[in-house]
Amino acid sequence: MKKVLAPYAAFSSPELLSGWSDWGLGDAGIEVPISWMDSVNLNRAKIRGPIAITGLPSLMDRIQTQAGYGLASADEVGRRQAVADFKKAYELCRHVDFFEFHSGPRSPDVQAFRRSLLDLAPVVSDSGPALLLEHCDRFAPGFAKGFLDLDSEIQAIQETGFPARILINWGRSALEARSADEPRRHLVRLREHGLLGGIVFSGVCSASEVYGNWADSHAPFGPGFQGIAQDSASLMSKDRVRECVEQLRLAGVSWFGAKIQVLPKTLSLEQRVDWLKDVHRFLGELG
């Protein structure tokens, strides 16, 4: 299966993608924010794996100053702005493999999201990137993102016929239910509906001085993995990860990824690259 890494969780400078193949990561794909597109285009020849572009960092920045912005916003002005921005981003990403979008903002409206999908359907083409709706934790007490619940996202895609599948982030599914079993349950549900698009392994801890308690902090892999990109406090154990990979195989999904935040922030670039290499090795152990 193809592997995808999220280097923006390891270092903040997109220019560092120029070292991707020199670091021995050339066969791995990347997941990066849309703000990194210029660097992706400059270094495309060095990246032999799939390229996924996510709109989440831009969305989270935007809702800090405009709470009603998003494809699932009940604020019609904010919804229409998000639709327009999706169209621009989709055009910029026409030649990558995956484009990830989201059912924000916080306190979302499923009917508004349905309207957005219908508005966007005419601009989607078979020659463009595969569309992945990344599921984030639902709006509820203690939420991190607070977007639509998974059943509402499934319903919106099925009722509109929008050509997208759903991507699971391991940590966000786990913290949504405060359960390390929830990511696998989400994968099973999506596989049964024929909407499973992939998974990004991003850990979560129930108690950690470094990565927080049930926080969306992209914690490392947990027990069963051996290396520097491992934390015994992480609930994302090797057994749980293998169960999730098996669901991908059953669904015929040919890739999976990992997004691990490298801490502490004082680590050097060389140390951060070593973390990425370790994550790459972990993914290779999974098949």
C-alpha positions as CSV (number, residue, x, y, z in Angstrom):
1,M,0.0,0.0,0.0
2,K,1.1,3.5,-0.7
3,K,2.2,5.7,2.3
4,V,1.7,9.4,2.9
5,L,3.4,11.6,5.5
6,A,2.5,15.0,6.8
7,P,5.7,17.0,6.9
8,Y,4.0,20.2,8.1
9,A,3.5,18.6,11.5
10,A,7.3,18.2,11.7
11,F,8.5,21.5,10.3
12,S,6.8,24.8,9.4
13,S,8.8,25.8,6.3
14,P,7.5,24.5,2.9
15,E,10.8,25.2,1.3
16,L,12.2,22.2,3.2
17,L,10.4,19.9,0.8
18,S,13.4,20.3,-1.4
19,G,15.2,17.7,0.8
20,W,12.5,15.1,0.5
21,S,14.3,12.6,-1.7
22,D,17.7,13.4,-0.1
23,W,16.3,12.2,3.2
24,G,15.3,8.9,1.7
25,L,11.6,9.7,1.8
26,G,11.1,10.0,-2.0
27,D,8.8,7.0,-2.3
28,A,6.4,8.4,0.4
29,G,3.6,10.8,-0.5
30,I,2.8,14.0,1.3
31,E,-0.2,15.7,2.9
32,V,0.3,19.4,3.2
33,P,-1.8,22.6,3.5
34,I,-2.8,24.4,0.3
35,S,-0.4,27.2,1.3
36,W,2.4,24.8,0.4
37,M,1.3,24.4,-3.2
38,D,4.1,26.5,-4.7
39,S,6.7,24.3,-2.9
40,V,4.9,21.2,-4.0
41,N,5.0,22.3,-7.6
42,L,8.7,23.1,-7.4
43,N,9.6,19.8,-5.8
44,R,7.1,17.5,-7.5
45,A,9.8,15.4,-9.2
46,K,11.3,14.5,-5.7
47,I,8.0,13.2,-4.4
48,R,7.1,9.8,-6.0
49,G,4.1,9.0,-3.7
50,P,0.6,10.4,-3.7
51,I,0.1,14.2,-3.0
52,A,-2.8,15.2,-0.8
53,I,-3.7,18.9,-0.2
54,T,-5.7,19.8,2.9
55,G,-7.8,22.9,3.4
56,L,-8.1,22.4,7.2
57,P,-5.4,24.9,8.4
58,S,-6.9,27.6,6.3
59,L,-10.4,26.8,7.5
60,M,-9.3,26.9,11.2
61,D,-7.5,30.2,10.7
62,R,-10.5,31.7,9.0
63,I,-13.1,30.8,11.6
64,Q,-11.0,32.4,14.3
65,T,-12.1,35.8,12.8
66,Q,-15.2,34.7,11.0
67,A,-17.1,32.1,13.0
68,G,-19.8,31.7,10.3
69,Y,-17.4,30.7,7.5
70,G,-17.6,27.1,6.2
71,L,-19.3,24.7,3.8
72,A,-21.7,23.6,6.6
73,S,-22.4,27.2,7.9
74,A,-26.0,28.3,8.6
75,D,-24.7,31.8,7.8
76,E,-25.4,32.0,4.1
77,V,-22.7,34.7,3.5
78,G,-20.1,32.6,5.1
79,R,-21.3,29.4,3.3
80,R,-21.1,31.1,-0.1
81,Q,-17.6,32.4,0.6
82,A,-16.5,28.9,1.5
83,V,-18.0,27.5,-1.7
84,A,-16.2,30.1,-3.7
85,D,-12.9,29.4,-1.9
86,F,-13.3,25.7,-2.5
87,K,-13.7,26.3,-6.2
88,K,-10.5,28.3,-6.3
89,A,-8.6,25.8,-4.3
90,Y,-9.8,22.9,-6.4
91,E,-8.6,24.5,-9.5
92,L,-5.1,25.1,-7.9
93,C,-5.0,21.4,-6.9
94,R,-6.2,20.0,-10.2
95,H,-3.0,18.0,-10.7
96,V,-2.5,16.5,-7.3
97,D,-4.0,13.1,-6.1
98,F,-6.3,14.1,-3.3
99,F,-8.0,17.2,-2.1
100,E,-9.3,17.2,1.5
101,F,-12.2,19.4,2.5
102,H,-14.2,19.6,5.8
103,S,-17.7,20.1,7.2
104,G,-17.0,23.2,9.3
105,P,-17.5,25.5,11.0
106,R,-18.2,24.7,14.6
107,S,-21.8,24.2,15.3
108,P,-22.5,23.1,11.7
109,D,-25.7,22.7,9.8
110,V,-26.2,19.6,7.7
111,Q,-28.7,21.2,5.3
112,A,-26.3,24.0,4.6
113,F,-23.6,21.4,3.9
114,R,-25.9,19.6,1.5
115,R,-26.5,22.9,-0.4
116,S,-22.7,23.4,-0.6
117,L,-22.2,20.0,-2.1
118,L,-24.8,20.7,-4.7
119,D,-23.3,24.0,-5.5
120,L,-19.8,22.4,-5.9
121,A,-20.8,19.4,-7.9
122,P,-20.7,21.2,-11.3
123,V,-17.0,22.1,-10.9
124,V,-15.8,18.6,-10.0
125,S,-14.3,16.6,-12.9
126,D,-12.9,13.1,-13.4
127,S,-9.5,14.7,-14.4
128,G,-9.2,16.5,-11.0
129,P,-8.0,15.1,-7.7
130,A,-10.0,12.6,-5.7
131,L,-12.1,14.4,-3.1
132,L,-11.8,13.3,0.5
133,L,-14.1,14.7,3.2
134,E,-11.9,14.5,6.3
135,H,-14.1,13.6,9.3
136,C,-13.2,15.7,12.4
137,D,-14.7,15.3,15.8
138,R,-18.3,16.3,16.0
139,F,-19.8,19.3,17.7
140,A,-20.2,18.3,21.4
141,P,-18.9,19.3,24.8
142,G,-15.2,19.1,24.9
143,F,-14.8,19.1,21.1
144,A,-11.6,20.0,19.3
145,K,-12.9,20.9,15.9
146,G,-16.7,20.5,16.4
147,F,-17.8,19.7,12.8
148,L,-20.6,17.4,11.6
149,D,-21.0,13.9,13.0
150,L,-20.1,11.0,10.7
151,D,-23.6,9.9,10.0
152,S,-24.6,13.4,8.8
153,E,-21.6,13.5,6.5
154,I,-22.5,10.1,5.1
155,Q,-26.1,11.2,4.6
156,A,-25.1,14.4,2.9
157,I,-22.8,12.7,0.4
158,Q,-25.4,9.9,-0.3
159,E,-28.3,12.3,-0.7
160,T,-26.5,14.7,-3.0
161,G,-24.5,12.1,-5.0
162,F,-21.4,14.2,-4.5
163,P,-18.3,12.4,-5.7
164,A,-16.3,12.2,-2.5
165,R,-15.3,9.6,0.0
166,I,-14.6,10.1,3.7
167,L,-11.1,10.2,5.3
168,I,-10.7,9.2,8.9
169,N,-8.2,10.9,11.2
170,W,-7.5,8.3,13.9
171,G,-7.0,10.7,16.7
172,R,-10.0,12.9,16.0
173,S,-12.3,9.8,15.8
174,A,-10.8,8.6,19.1
175,L,-11.2,11.8,21.0
176,E,-14.7,12.3,19.6
177,A,-15.9,9.3,21.6
178,R,-13.1,9.2,24.2
179,S,-12.4,5.7,22.9
180,A,-9.5,4.1,21.1
181,D,-12.0,1.7,19.4
182,E,-14.0,4.5,17.7
183,P,-11.6,4.9,14.7
184,R,-12.1,1.2,13.7
185,R,-15.8,1.5,14.2
186,H,-15.9,4.6,11.9
187,L,-13.9,2.7,9.3
188,V,-16.3,-0.3,9.4
189,R,-19.3,2.1,9.0
190,L,-17.8,3.8,6.0
191,R,-16.8,0.5,4.4
192,E,-20.4,-0.7,4.8
193,H,-21.6,2.4,3.0
194,G,-19.0,2.2,0.3
195,L,-17.5,5.6,1.3
196,L,-14.2,4.7,2.9
197,G,-11.5,6.9,1.4
198,G,-8.5,6.3,3.7
199,I,-7.1,7.0,7.1
200,V,-4.4,9.2,8.5
201,F,-2.8,7.9,11.7
202,S,-2.5,10.7,14.2
203,G,-2.4,9.7,17.8
204,V,-4.2,10.8,21.0
205,C,-3.4,10.4,24.7
206,S,-5.8,10.1,27.5
207,A,-3.2,11.6,29.8
208,S,0.2,13.1,28.7
209,E,2.3,16.0,29.9
210,V,3.6,16.4,26.4
211,Y,0.6,15.8,24.1
212,G,-2.2,16.7,26.5
213,N,-5.3,14.8,27.6
214,W,-7.7,13.9,24.8
215,A,-6.2,16.7,22.7
216,D,-6.0,17.0,18.9
217,S,-2.2,17.2,19.2
218,H,-1.1,14.6,16.6
219,A,0.6,12.4,19.2
220,P,3.0,9.6,18.1
221,F,2.4,5.9,17.7
222,G,1.9,3.9,20.9
223,P,2.8,0.5,22.4
224,G,4.1,-2.1,19.9
225,F,6.2,0.3,17.9
226,Q,9.9,0.7,18.6
227,G,11.6,4.0,17.8
228,I,11.8,7.7,18.6
229,A,8.3,8.5,17.0
230,Q,6.7,6.4,19.8
231,D,5.1,7.4,23.1
232,S,3.9,4.9,25.6
233,A,1.1,7.3,26.6
234,S,-0.4,7.2,23.1
235,L,-3.5,5.1,22.6
236,M,-2.6,4.4,19.0
237,S,-1.0,1.0,19.5
238,K,0.3,-1.2,16.8
239,D,-2.6,-3.7,17.3
240,R,-5.2,-1.0,16.9
241,V,-3.4,0.4,13.8
242,R,-3.2,-3.0,12.2
243,E,-7.0,-3.5,12.8
244,C,-7.6,-0.2,10.9
245,V,-5.3,-1.2,8.0
246,E,-7.2,-4.4,7.6
247,Q,-10.4,-2.4,7.1
248,L,-8.7,-0.5,4.3
249,R,-7.7,-3.7,2.6
250,L,-11.3,-5.1,2.9
251,A,-12.5,-1.9,1.2
252,G,-9.9,-1.9,-1.5
253,V,-8.2,1.3,-0.4
254,S,-4.6,1.4,-1.5
255,W,-3.0,4.0,0.8
256,F,-2.8,5.3,4.3
257,G,-0.9,8.1,6.0
258,A,0.4,9.5,9.3
259,K,0.5,13.0,10.8
260,I,2.7,13.1,13.9
261,Q,3.6,16.4,15.7
262,V,7.3,16.4,16.5
263,L,8.0,17.7,20.0
264,P,9.6,19.4,21.8
265,K,9.7,22.4,19.4
266,T,13.4,22.8,20.3
267,L,14.4,19.8,18.2
268,S,16.8,20.5,15.3
269,L,15.9,19.9,11.7
270,E,18.0,16.8,11.6
271,Q,16.1,15.4,14.6
272,R,12.8,16.2,13.0
273,V,13.8,14.5,9.8
274,D,14.8,11.4,11.9
275,W,11.2,11.4,13.3
276,L,9.8,11.5,9.8
277,K,12.0,8.6,8.8
278,D,10.8,6.7,11.9
279,V,7.2,7.3,11.0
280,H,7.9,6.2,7.4
281,R,9.5,3.0,8.8
282,F,6.5,2.3,11.0
283,L,4.1,2.7,8.1
284,G,6.3,0.2,6.1
285,E,5.9,-2.3,8.9
286,L,2.1,-2.2,8.4
287,G,2.2,-3.5,4.8
